[in-house]
Amino acid sequence: MIAWEFSPIAQQSNRRAVQSHPGRIARRLLGLAFSCLLAGFVPAVANAESAECLKVVTHNVWYGFTKKPAPRHEQWRQWLQTEAPDVVCLQELNGYTPDKLAADAAAWGHKHSVLLKTDGFPTGITSNRPIHDVRRLQTGFHHGLLRCRIGAIWFYVIHFDPSDFQHRIEEAELLWIDIATLPGAEPQIVLAGDFNGFSPADKNHYDSDDRLVPFFRQLDARIDDDRNLNDGRLDYGGIQAILDRGFLDVVAARRTPGEEFIGTFPTPLVNDVDHGSSRRLDYIFVSANLADRVTEAAIIRTEQTEMLSDHLPVTATLRLGDQ
């Protein structure tokens, strides 16, 4: 059974709704509660539209707010409180401890959080539902891999190698090795984070960008260990390895013809340094058995989010159905 909870924001909203329309809302909530009891769970929020959905946000927060910390950190916490996600996947939690992550999580109403590690570039996850079956992997991964289960869904918080295309492909293979250990014939999986790789879904855009390849050519020439380019070209292998396993790129799947390309890196927050032209590095992927449950997906680009980090956040909402 999934343990669901009431968030403070939802409680306030529902109190206002009940005060405005007491009879209608009361009947509606009573019916919803009865349906939920039959399904074997208590909803996280008391309204029919959101009780069966799971909102996920992933965000690379840039060096754990150690750079340009104020007022960026507090503005980010307030922004997430307003967004009211159910699950938050985070990268670059530099300098974080489990207690520090828990304090941030509490700011947006989450009681549950897990940190991958306390050194280097940690990833983390927070949730308004209990987190189970936590596994922390570091061998073979540039930054490590965090895996857990929330309800019936397995979450992997991703932060792949930022400068070696071949290593990203190898990290994807290590990811499949762990996925193969999950119980059940068809586990429901969400992969979220900074994949640091190029998607074939964006190839037409990158082919028209005459700045990106020269930028990476310069990086590879300057830094001995960098292998951003594969024989002088952008490499799509890391993301292609995800797609080849049947995972859905939720943002690309919802594009319309002629829609403006939106990258997730870099943002105006770091325009004092040349980071190359805009590209999509941050993704949410879902396993094939969750593909038809995605109701919303987007890169969140606003004036506010452009100044919260050097990466833009990505969000997806899943209909939980009969879990």
C-alpha positions in Angstrom: 0.0 0.0 0.0 1.2 3.5 -0.8 1.3 5.9 2.2 0.0 9.3 0.9 -0.1 12.5 3.0 -1.6 16.0 3.1 0.8 18.8 2.2 0.4 22.1 4.1 -0.3 24.0 0.9 -3.0 21.6 -0.1 -4.6 21.8 3.3 -4.8 25.6 3.1 -6.2 25.4 -0.4 -8.8 22.9 0.5 -9.8 24.8 3.6 -10.5 27.9 1.4 -12.5 25.7 -1.1 -14.6 24.2 1.7 -15.4 27.6 3.1 -16.5 28.8 -0.4 -18.6 25.7 -1.4 -19.1 23.6 1.8 -21.8 21.3 0.6 -20.5 20.5 -2.9 -16.9 20.1 -1.8 -17.8 18.0 1.2 -19.7 15.6 -1.0 -16.9 15.5 -3.5 -14.2 14.8 -0.9 -16.4 12.1 0.7 -16.7 10.3 -2.6 -13.0 10.7 -3.3 -12.1 9.3 0.1 -14.3 6.3 -0.4 -12.8 5.6 -3.8 -9.3 5.9 -2.3 -10.1 3.5 0.5 -11.3 1.0 -2.1 -8.0 1.4 -4.0 -6.0 0.8 -0.8 -4.5 4.2 -0.2 -5.1 7.7 1.3 -4.5 10.5 -1.2 -1.7 13.0 -0.7 -3.9 16.0 -1.5 -7.6 16.2 -1.0 -8.9 17.0 -4.5 -9.9 14.8 -7.3 -7.6 16.5 -9.9 -4.3 16.1 -8.1 -4.8 13.1 -5.8 -3.9 10.6 -8.6 -0.9 12.5 -10.0 2.7 12.6 -9.2 4.6 15.8 -10.1 8.4 15.4 -10.5 11.0 18.2 -10.8 14.7 17.7 -11.6 17.2 20.4 -11.2 21.0 20.9 -11.2 21.5 23.6 -8.7 25.1 24.7 -9.5 27.7 23.8 -6.9 25.3 23.5 -4.0 24.7 27.3 -4.0 28.3 27.9 -3.0 28.5 30.3 -5.9 26.3 33.4 -5.9 24.5 32.0 -2.9 22.4 34.9 -1.8 19.6 35.5 -2.4 19.6 32.6 -4.9 19.3 29.7 -2.4 16.3 31.2 -0.6 14.6 32.2 -3.8 15.0 28.6 -5.1 13.5 27.2 -1.9 10.5 29.5 -2.3 10.2 28.7 -5.9 10.0 25.0 -5.2 7.4 25.6 -2.5 5.3 27.4 -5.1 5.8 24.6 -7.6 4.6 22.0 -5.0 6.2 18.9 -6.6 5.8 15.5 -5.1 9.3 14.4 -5.9 12.4 16.5 -6.5 15.6 15.1 -8.0 18.7 17.2 -7.5 22.3 17.4 -8.8 25.4 19.3 -7.6 24.5 19.4 -4.0 28.1 20.3 -3.2 28.7 20.8 0.5 25.4 19.2 1.5 24.8 16.9 4.4 21.7 14.8 5.0 20.5 17.3 7.5 21.0 20.2 5.1 19.0 18.5 2.4 16.3 17.6 4.9 16.1 21.3 5.9 15.7 22.3 2.3 13.1 19.6 1.7 11.1 20.8 4.7 11.0 24.3 3.1 8.8 22.9 0.2 6.9 20.5 2.4 8.8 17.2 2.0 9.4 15.0 5.0 11.6 12.5 3.2 15.0 13.0 1.6 18.1 11.0 0.6 21.6 12.2 -0.2 24.0 10.1 -2.4 27.2 11.2 -0.6 28.8 14.2 1.1 31.8 14.7 -1.1 32.3 15.9 -4.6 29.1 16.5 -6.6 26.3 14.7 -4.8 22.9 14.0 -6.1 19.8 13.8 -3.9 16.1 13.2 -3.8 13.2 14.6 -1.7 9.6 13.4 -1.5 6.3 14.0 0.2 6.0 10.2 0.3 8.2 7.7 2.0 11.4 6.7 0.2 12.3 3.0 0.2 14.9 0.6 -1.2 17.7 3.1 -1.4 20.9 2.1 -3.2 24.0 4.3 -3.7 26.4 3.3 -6.5 29.7 5.1 -7.1 32.0 2.5 -8.8 32.2 3.3 -12.5 30.2 6.5 -12.3 31.6 9.9 -12.6 29.4 11.4 -9.9 27.6 8.3 -8.7 24.1 6.9 -9.1 21.2 7.2 -6.6 18.3 4.8 -6.8 15.2 4.4 -4.7 11.5 3.5 -4.8 8.7 5.9 -4.1 5.3 4.1 -4.1 5.4 1.7 -7.0 7.9 3.7 -9.1 11.7 3.3 -9.1 13.6 6.6 -9.4 17.2 7.0 -10.6 18.8 10.4 -10.0 21.3 10.8 -12.8 24.5 12.9 -13.1 26.6 11.5 -16.0 30.1 12.5 -17.0 30.3 16.1 -18.1 33.1 15.9 -20.6 33.6 12.3 -21.9 31.1 11.0 -24.4 32.4 7.4 -24.2 32.1 7.3 -20.4 28.5 8.4 -20.6 27.7 5.4 -22.8 29.5 3.2 -20.2 27.5 4.8 -17.4 24.3 4.0 -19.3 25.4 0.4 -19.5 26.0 0.3 -15.7 22.6 1.8 -15.2 21.0 -1.1 -17.1 22.9 -3.6 -15.0 21.2 -2.2 -11.9 17.8 -1.9 -13.5 18.1 -5.7 -14.3 18.2 -6.3 -10.6 14.8 -4.6 -9.9 12.0 -7.0 -8.8 9.1 -7.7 -11.1 8.8 -8.4 -14.7 8.2 -4.8 -15.8 9.2 -2.3 -13.1 8.0 1.3 -13.5 11.0 3.6 -13.7 11.8 7.3 -13.9 15.3 8.5 -14.9 15.8 12.1 -14.0 18.7 14.4 -13.9 21.7 15.9 -15.7 22.7 13.5 -18.4 25.3 15.8 -19.9 24.6 14.4 -23.3 23.0 15.3 -26.6 19.7 13.8 -27.7 19.1 12.7 -31.3 15.7 14.4 -31.0 17.6 17.7 -31.0 20.0 16.9 -33.8 18.4 19.2 -36.4 18.8 22.2 -34.0 22.4 21.4 -33.3 23.2 20.9 -37.0 22.1 24.5 -37.5 24.3 25.8 -34.6 27.7 26.8 -36.0 29.1 27.7 -32.5 28.7 24.5 -30.6 31.2 22.2 -32.3 34.0 24.9 -32.3 33.3 25.5 -28.6 33.8 21.8 -27.7 36.8 21.6 -30.1 38.5 24.3 -28.1 37.6 22.6 -24.8 39.0 19.2 -25.9 42.2 20.9 -27.1 42.7 22.8 -23.9 41.9 20.0 -21.4 43.7 16.7 -22.0 41.1 14.4 -20.4 38.1 16.0 -22.2 36.5 14.0 -25.0 33.4 16.0 -25.8 33.6 15.4 -29.5 33.6 12.1 -31.2 35.9 12.4 -34.2 35.1 16.1 -34.4 31.4 15.7 -34.1 28.7 15.8 -31.4 28.1 12.4 -30.0 24.5 11.2 -29.2 25.5 7.8 -27.8 24.7 8.3 -24.2 21.1 9.5 -24.7 20.6 7.0 -27.6 21.5 4.2 -25.2 18.6 5.4 -23.0 16.2 5.5 -25.9 17.3 2.1 -27.2 15.9 0.6 -24.0 12.5 1.9 -24.7 12.5 4.9 -22.4 10.5 8.0 -23.4 12.0 11.4 -23.4 9.0 13.2 -21.9 9.9 16.7 -23.1 10.7 15.7 -26.7 7.6 13.6 -26.9 5.4 16.5 -26.3 6.9 18.9 -28.8 4.8 20.3 -31.6 6.1 20.9 -35.2 8.0 24.2 -35.4 8.1 24.6 -31.6 11.0 26.7 -30.4 14.0 24.7 -29.1 14.7 25.3 -25.4 18.0 24.2 -23.9 18.5 23.6 -20.2 22.1 25.0 -20.1 23.5 27.6 -19.8 21.3 30.2 -18.2 21.7 34.0 -18.0 22.9 33.5 -14.4 26.3 32.5 -15.7 26.5 34.7 -18.8 29.7 36.4 -17.5 31.6 33.3 -18.8 31.3 31.7 -22.3 29.7 28.3 -21.8 28.8 27.8 -25.5 25.4 28.0 -27.0 22.2 26.6 -25.5 21.8 22.9 -25.3 19.6 20.3 -23.6 21.5 18.3 -20.9 18.7 17.7 -18.3 16.0 15.1 -19.0 13.2 13.1 -17.5 12.8 9.6 -19.1 10.1 7.1 -18.2 9.9 3.4 -18.9 7.5 2.3 -21.6 4.9 1.2 -19.2 4.6 4.8 -17.9 4.6 6.5 -21.3 0.8 6.8 -21.5 0.6 8.2 -17.9 2.6 11.3 -18.6 0.1 14.2 -18.5 2.5 17.1 -18.5 6.2 17.7 -19.3 8.2 20.8 -19.8 11.5 22.7 -19.3 10.6 25.5 -16.9 12.1 28.6 -18.4 11.0 31.9 -16.8 12.8 35.0 -15.7 12.9 33.5 -12.2 14.3 30.1 -13.1 16.9 31.6 -15.4 18.5 33.1 -12.3 18.2 30.2 -9.9 21.0 28.1 -11.4 23.1 27.6 -14.5 20.7 24.8 -15.5 16.9 25.1 -16.0 14.6 22.7 -14.1 12.6 20.1 -15.9 9.2 18.8 -14.8 6.8 15.9 -15.6 3.5 14.9 -14.1 2.4 11.3 -14.1 -1.1 9.9 -13.6 -0.8 7.2 -11.0 -3.8 5.3 -12.1 -4.4 2.0 -10.2 -1.1 1.8 -8.4 
